[in-house]
């Protein structure tokens, strides 16, 4: 088996483990939130910091194009979706419940383990820069939804300032560029915590799988899956071709664009009182479908 097959099968097995543990009542959907908090606030920041702290910062000018790539695909997919849904006369709440799932990709929870497994740390480093675009899109949508559905700018700024992965990027790059030592004990601790991120992410995804959403929101789930798993990476492919990107820049950029909807979409839907059940259904179903589409796209690269 090649690296792609090994990585995808490993991911499927870990997701399957989470789903199995839910089926035998060892874990339940109530455990998803604490697991995600551990990942988001502790393990993933350690994973990002560790990668950036030891990275070759001479690559920064080259890596800077990757957030632009994902942002372009995200905005393009969002504009197309908005036009289609408006013409179909859906109300604003339902439209934005779908838009957040289309425009926010799972560049971290799914993107990190896939690129790390297939391309090692060079691929993981590029995935981090792709995920910067997702962070920017999350923050941008937060402001848009505040203006659209109510809320306070103060709350939006608070979410930005308390977003741990963003601080991990800032600190990782700063400590690297300034050559600030963290000592062997802290370095080892950070690495131990970083190693726990991927298994917990996958188990959490397995716990969240609920196939009943397809029947409940069939039309929107199908529409979202087509746009997120088809249109989004197609736009990214056009952009990388126009920019002449090659090698890991090309491959990681396309793979990250082909990721399913991110869980941050659900956070936005809940925070701004959108149709969060619809958002959840779209996320979960296109995550399952991506386990089929991702290997196909990766094989074609």
C-alpha positions as CSV (number, residue, x, y, z in Angstrom):
1,X,0.0,0.0,0.0
2,X,1.2,3.6,-0.7
3,X,1.2,6.5,1.8
4,X,-2.2,7.7,0.6
5,X,-3.9,4.4,1.1
6,X,-2.3,3.8,4.5
7,X,-3.2,7.3,5.8
8,X,-6.9,7.2,4.6
9,X,-7.4,3.7,6.0
10,X,-5.9,4.7,9.3
11,X,-8.2,7.7,9.5
12,X,-11.2,5.6,8.6
13,X,-10.3,3.1,11.3
14,X,-10.0,5.9,14.0
15,X,-13.3,7.5,12.9
16,X,-14.8,4.0,12.9
17,X,-13.5,3.4,16.4
18,X,-15.3,6.6,17.6
19,X,-18.5,5.5,15.9
20,X,-18.2,2.0,17.3
21,X,-17.6,3.4,20.9
22,X,-20.8,5.4,20.5
23,X,-22.8,2.4,19.3
24,X,-21.8,0.3,22.3
25,X,-22.5,3.3,24.6
26,X,-18.9,3.5,25.8
27,X,-18.9,7.1,24.7
28,X,-21.8,9.3,23.6
29,X,-22.5,12.5,21.7
30,X,-22.3,14.3,25.1
31,X,-18.5,13.5,25.0
32,X,-17.9,15.4,21.7
33,X,-17.9,18.8,23.3
34,X,-15.2,18.1,26.0
35,X,-13.1,16.1,23.5
36,X,-13.2,19.0,21.0
37,X,-12.3,21.5,23.8
38,X,-9.3,19.4,24.7
39,X,-8.2,19.3,21.1
40,X,-9.0,23.0,20.3
41,X,-7.6,24.6,23.4
42,X,-4.7,22.2,24.3
43,X,-3.6,19.6,21.8
44,X,-4.0,21.3,18.4
45,X,-2.2,24.5,19.6
46,X,0.7,22.3,20.8
47,X,0.7,20.6,17.5
48,X,0.8,23.9,15.5
49,X,3.4,25.5,17.8
50,X,5.7,22.4,17.7
51,X,5.6,22.4,13.9
52,X,6.2,26.1,13.5
53,X,8.8,26.3,16.2
54,X,11.1,23.9,14.4
55,X,10.2,24.9,10.8
56,X,12.5,26.5,8.2
57,X,11.2,30.1,8.3
58,X,13.0,30.9,5.0
59,X,9.9,29.3,3.4
60,X,7.6,32.0,4.7
61,X,7.4,34.0,1.5
62,X,6.6,30.9,-0.5
63,X,4.0,29.5,2.0
64,X,2.2,32.8,2.1
65,X,0.4,32.1,-1.1
66,X,-1.5,29.1,0.4
67,X,-3.9,31.2,2.6
68,X,-4.7,33.3,-0.5
69,X,-5.5,30.1,-2.4
70,X,-8.0,28.7,0.2
71,X,-9.6,32.2,0.7
72,X,-10.2,32.5,-3.0
73,X,-11.8,29.1,-3.3
74,X,-13.9,29.8,-0.1
75,X,-15.2,33.2,-1.3
76,X,-15.8,31.8,-4.8
77,X,-17.8,28.9,-3.5
78,X,-19.8,31.2,-1.1
79,X,-20.7,33.6,-3.9
80,X,-21.9,30.8,-6.2
81,X,-23.9,29.3,-3.4
82,X,-25.5,32.6,-2.4
83,X,-26.6,33.4,-5.9
84,X,-28.1,29.9,-6.4
85,X,-29.9,29.8,-3.0
86,X,-31.2,33.4,-3.5
87,X,-32.7,32.5,-6.9
88,X,-34.4,29.5,-5.2
89,X,-36.0,31.9,-2.8
90,X,-34.6,30.5,0.5
91,X,-34.8,32.8,3.5
92,X,-31.6,34.5,4.8
93,X,-31.3,32.2,7.9
94,X,-31.3,29.1,5.9
95,X,-29.0,30.6,3.2
96,X,-26.4,31.5,5.8
97,X,-26.8,28.2,7.6
98,X,-25.6,26.6,4.4
99,X,-23.0,29.3,3.5
100,X,-21.0,28.8,6.7
101,X,-20.6,25.0,5.8
102,X,-19.6,25.8,2.2
103,X,-17.1,28.5,3.1
104,X,-15.3,27.0,6.1
105,X,-13.2,23.9,5.2
106,X,-12.0,21.3,7.7
107,X,-8.4,22.3,7.0
108,X,-7.3,21.4,10.5
109,X,-9.2,18.5,12.0
110,X,-9.1,16.5,8.8
111,X,-6.4,18.4,6.8
112,X,-3.6,18.1,9.4
113,X,-3.7,14.3,9.8
114,X,-4.1,13.6,6.1
115,X,-1.2,15.8,5.0
116,X,1.0,14.8,7.9
117,X,0.3,11.1,7.1
118,X,1.0,11.4,3.3
119,X,3.7,14.2,3.1
120,X,5.2,14.2,6.6
121,X,6.1,17.4,8.4
122,X,6.7,19.4,5.2
123,X,3.1,18.7,4.2
124,X,1.8,19.4,7.7
125,X,3.6,22.8,7.7
126,X,1.8,23.8,4.5
127,X,-1.5,22.6,5.9
128,X,-1.0,25.0,8.8
129,X,-0.7,27.9,6.4
130,X,-3.8,26.7,4.5
131,X,-5.6,26.6,7.8
132,X,-4.7,30.3,8.4
133,X,-7.2,31.1,5.6
134,X,-9.9,29.1,7.4
135,X,-9.2,31.1,10.6
136,X,-9.5,34.3,8.7
137,X,-12.8,33.2,7.1
138,X,-14.2,32.2,10.5
139,X,-13.4,35.6,11.8
140,X,-14.7,37.4,8.7
141,X,-18.0,35.4,8.9
142,X,-18.3,36.2,12.6
143,X,-18.3,39.9,11.8
144,X,-20.7,39.5,8.8
145,X,-23.2,37.5,11.0
146,X,-23.0,40.0,13.8
147,X,-24.1,42.7,11.4
148,X,-26.7,40.4,9.7
149,X,-28.3,38.7,12.7
150,X,-27.4,40.7,15.7
151,X,-24.7,40.5,18.3
152,X,-21.9,42.7,19.4
153,X,-18.6,43.6,17.7
154,X,-17.0,43.2,21.2
155,X,-18.1,39.5,21.2
156,X,-16.6,39.0,17.7
157,X,-13.3,40.5,18.8
158,X,-13.3,38.4,22.0
159,X,-13.6,35.3,19.8
160,X,-10.6,36.4,17.8
161,X,-8.5,37.1,20.8
162,X,-9.4,33.8,22.5
163,X,-8.9,31.6,19.4
164,X,-6.0,29.3,20.6
165,X,-4.8,28.0,17.2
166,X,-4.2,31.6,16.1
167,X,-2.1,32.2,19.1
168,X,-0.2,29.0,18.5
169,X,0.7,30.3,15.0
170,X,1.8,33.7,16.3
171,X,3.9,32.2,19.2
172,X,5.4,29.4,17.0
173,X,6.6,31.8,14.3
174,X,7.8,34.4,16.9
175,X,9.7,31.9,19.0
176,X,11.3,30.5,15.9
177,X,12.3,33.9,14.3
178,X,13.6,35.2,17.7
179,X,15.3,31.9,18.5
180,X,13.8,31.8,21.9
181,X,14.6,28.5,23.6
182,X,11.8,26.6,25.5
183,X,14.0,24.0,27.1
184,X,14.0,20.2,26.7
185,X,11.3,19.6,29.3
186,X,8.7,22.0,27.8
187,X,9.7,20.9,24.3
188,X,9.0,17.2,25.2
189,X,5.7,18.1,27.0
190,X,4.5,20.1,23.9
191,X,5.4,17.2,21.6
192,X,3.6,14.6,23.8
193,X,0.4,16.7,23.8
194,X,0.7,17.3,20.1
195,X,0.8,13.6,19.4
196,X,-2.6,13.2,21.1
197,X,-4.4,15.6,18.8
198,X,-5.0,13.4,15.8
199,X,-6.5,10.3,17.6
200,X,-8.8,12.5,19.6
201,X,-9.9,14.4,16.5
202,X,-10.8,11.3,14.6
203,X,-12.6,9.6,17.6
204,X,-14.6,12.9,18.0
205,X,-15.5,12.8,14.3
206,X,-16.7,9.2,14.7
207,X,-18.9,10.1,17.7
208,X,-20.5,12.9,15.6
209,X,-21.6,10.7,12.7
210,X,-25.3,10.6,12.4
211,X,-26.6,9.4,9.0
212,X,-30.2,10.4,9.8
213,X,-29.3,13.9,8.7
214,X,-29.4,12.9,5.0
215,X,-33.1,12.2,5.2
216,X,-33.9,15.2,7.3
217,X,-32.2,17.8,5.1
218,X,-31.7,15.9,1.8
219,X,-31.7,18.8,-0.7
220,X,-29.4,21.1,1.2
221,X,-27.1,18.2,2.2
222,X,-26.7,17.2,-1.5
223,X,-26.2,20.9,-2.5
224,X,-23.6,21.5,0.2
225,X,-21.7,18.3,-0.6
226,X,-21.5,19.2,-4.3
227,X,-20.3,22.7,-3.7
228,X,-17.9,21.9,-0.8
229,X,-16.4,18.7,-2.2
230,X,-16.6,19.6,-5.9
231,X,-16.8,23.3,-6.6
232,X,-14.4,24.4,-3.8
233,X,-11.5,22.2,-4.9
234,X,-12.2,22.9,-8.6
235,X,-11.8,26.7,-7.9
236,X,-8.5,25.9,-6.0
237,X,-7.3,23.8,-9.0
238,X,-7.9,26.7,-11.4
239,X,-6.1,29.1,-9.0
240,X,-3.0,26.9,-8.5
241,X,-2.8,26.4,-12.3
242,X,-3.0,30.2,-12.9
243,X,-0.3,30.8,-10.2
244,X,1.9,28.0,-11.6
245,X,2.2,26.3,-8.2
246,X,4.0,22.9,-8.3
247,X,5.1,20.2,-5.9
248,X,3.8,20.3,-2.3
249,X,2.4,23.7,-2.7
250,X,0.1,22.4,-5.5
251,X,-0.8,19.1,-3.9
252,X,-1.4,20.3,-0.3
253,X,-3.4,23.3,-1.5
254,X,-5.7,21.1,-3.6
255,X,-6.1,18.5,-0.8
256,X,-6.9,21.2,1.8
257,X,-9.5,22.7,-0.5
258,X,-11.1,19.2,-1.0
259,X,-11.6,18.8,2.8
260,X,-15.3,18.6,4.0
261,X,-17.0,21.4,6.0
262,X,-15.3,22.4,9.2
263,X,-16.8,22.1,12.7
264,X,-16.3,25.9,13.2
265,X,-19.3,26.2,10.9
266,X,-21.5,24.7,13.6
267,X,-20.0,27.1,16.2
268,X,-21.1,30.0,14.0
269,X,-24.5,28.5,13.4
270,X,-25.1,28.1,17.1
271,X,-23.6,31.4,18.2
272,X,-25.7,33.5,15.7
273,X,-28.9,31.4,16.1
274,X,-29.0,30.0,12.5
275,X,-30.5,26.7,11.6
276,X,-27.8,24.8,13.4
277,X,-29.5,21.4,12.8
278,X,-29.2,21.9,9.1
279,X,-25.6,23.1,9.4
280,X,-24.8,20.0,11.5
281,X,-26.4,17.6,9.0
282,X,-24.5,19.2,6.1
283,X,-21.2,18.9,8.0
284,X,-21.6,15.3,9.1
285,X,-22.8,14.0,5.8
286,X,-20.2,15.6,3.6
287,X,-17.5,14.5,6.1
288,X,-18.6,10.9,5.4
289,X,-18.7,11.5,1.7
290,X,-15.2,13.0,1.8
291,X,-13.8,9.7,2.9
292,X,-14.6,8.6,-0.7
293,X,-13.8,11.8,-2.6
294,X,-10.5,12.6,-0.9
295,X,-8.7,9.4,-1.9
296,X,-9.9,9.9,-5.5
297,X,-8.6,13.4,-5.6
298,X,-5.3,12.5,-3.9
299,X,-4.7,9.7,-6.4
300,X,-5.3,12.0,-9.3
301,X,-2.7,14.6,-8.1
